[in-house]
Amino acid sequence: MIDPTEMRRVLGHYASGVVIVTAAGAAGPVGMTMQSFHALSLDPALVALFPAKSSTTWPQLAPAGRLCVNVLAMGQAGLAQAFARRGENRFAGLDWQPDAGGAPMLAGALAHISCRITQTYDGGDHHIVVAAVEALSADPTAEPLVFYRGTFRALAAPI
Ligand SMILES: Cc1cc2nc3c(=O)[nH]c(=O)nc-3n(C[C@H](O)[C@H](O)[C@H](O)COP(=O)(O)O)c2cc1C
């Protein structure tokens, strides 16, 4: 039996970007911060994300069917924290525009990936969600927000 705290500590050595996944919820815009987001397939264009089964936000995102994955820029760590807090009005005072599916595209994000959920599989205490990419764009001039060993970081210089 692997201790969950140890699992989190060791896997935290795998650095990643940070995204906020959004959708047009039944009662307005919804979104949550996620680290477990991946490119899955080029042809067809698919992405994968792994929301926790314990999340109270995912059941509001999933019925929309269409999501926007907002890849966060270096200056958006505060946003990442706000979208991971329960009970907060996460969109208060936020600048965003709806994509073609109505999902919020957050201003200042590094990239926006609009997608449609196609499959959901069981992944232990998480769901494995596969989504087909419908539109995407990126700002090549912005720097990414990095998550490593439980803390937000800036990307180091190229080696
Ligand atoms: C940097 C970071 C990465 C996260 N990655 C994930 C993730 O991949 N999957 C997930 O379910 N939750 C992830 N979370 C936690 C969710 O954002 C958070 O638990 C959730 O929004 C809490 O509210 P909820 O219960 O309303 O969903 C992450 C949080 C942070 C700060």
The ligand as an ORCA input file, in Angstrom:
! r2SCAN-3c Opt
* xyz 0 1
  C      -1.975     23.792     -8.712
  C      -3.236     23.007     -8.509
  C      -3.482     21.879     -9.299
  C      -4.666     21.142     -9.149
  N      -4.901     20.061     -9.958
  C      -6.052     19.378     -9.849
  C      -6.332     18.292    -10.728
  O      -5.559     17.969    -11.619
  N      -7.511     17.634    -10.560
  C      -8.400     17.984     -9.581
  O      -9.438     17.354     -9.466
  N      -8.147     18.997     -8.732
  C      -7.010     19.701     -8.858
  N      -6.754     20.752     -8.018
  C      -7.693     21.032     -6.939
  C      -8.928     21.731     -7.400
  O      -8.683     22.956     -8.054
  C      -9.778     21.994     -6.130
  O      -9.771     20.875     -5.333
  C     -11.166     22.235     -6.408
  O     -11.395     23.322     -7.263
  C     -11.842     22.473     -5.054
  O     -13.107     22.866     -5.238
  P     -14.313     21.962     -5.697
  O     -14.529     20.887     -4.722
  O     -15.378     22.966     -5.748
  O     -14.002     21.391     -7.056
  C      -5.601     21.509     -8.161
  C      -5.345     22.645     -7.369
  C      -4.192     23.383     -7.550
  C      -3.958     24.607     -6.697
*
